[in-house]
Amino acid sequence: MLHELKIKPEYLEAIISGEKTFEIRKNDRDYRVKDTLHLFGFEDDFYSGETYLATVSYIFHGTGEYGLAKGYVILGLTR
């Protein structure tokens, strides 16, 4: 499944450079391994013009333990 998501430009840059290999999100889209994230740089109601496609390689589901609230996920990303 393809998910189109807004992301702050500085976080998008970190993903593009390979420095950031994860994304934390509310799990309101039923994310699954092998889903594609189409990330759009967005801040102050404006698109930066930069986009990136990433694949979900791992999902950590928050349960209220380990510092991640229930209903949130950490998505491991690959190109």
Beta strands, then each sheet from edge to edge (+ up, - down):
strand 1: 2-7
strand 2: 22-26
strand 3: 36-43
strand 4: 46-61
strand 5: 72-78
sheet 1: 1+ 3+ 4- 5+ 2-
end
